[in-house]
């Protein structure tokens, strides 16, 4: 058996319009997965692209911060074998700005509420079917206090790291494995307008979206069948947990 196959698996990917989410979708279909792609606006172009290449792909609009919307989406979907949750926002804003609390609440709603809403809806269904895989996205910001991130973002990602361990303990007895990665800075639209001091980056550059998506997809393959509760550091040796 190929431990890196996803043949016959239905994989849901949130934040699929973003750099990491779309890269994860492309990798997953090369391993044989059928994908359900979601974002605030349905990522239809990506679904059409993957379908044209012979992959099973469909797109939906989903606000992961809306618990009822997440529950309805899970109810309407075919059984989901694995989730890769890439939905997140990272505003580079000043916490002293007048309306900062509004941004803070939005960050917490998506970056923290999203994983909780998704796991709450999916884990019981996965347990009833004998198992499932969930891969979330934390951040080096949640490890070291951020590279350039604002406090609401690093708090949300540190919360993801903690939640992974709670959910992993809850899911393991039913073969529902929950893990995450903690990326360093990634070359995506989220960071394209930010400058960084690359002398502090061991490889001297940002990660590509594909270099982050690969470990994410690994976590939902049979190769990671004894991994649960892990937060993998993917940061070119910038930090070791």
Buried (B, 14 or more C-beta within 10 A) or exposed (E): EEEEBBEEBBBBBBBBBBBBBBBBBBBBBEBBBBBBBBBBEBBBEBBEBBBEEEBBBBBBEBBBBBBEBBBEBBEEBEEBBBBBBBBBBBBEBEEEEEEBEEBBEBBBBBBBBBBBBBBBBBBBBBBEBEBBBBBBBBBBBBBBEBBBBBBBBBBBBBBBBEBBBEBBEBBBEBBBBBBBBBBBBBBBEBBEEEEEEEEEBEEEEBBBBBBBBBBBBBBBBBEBEEBBBBBBBBBBEBBEE
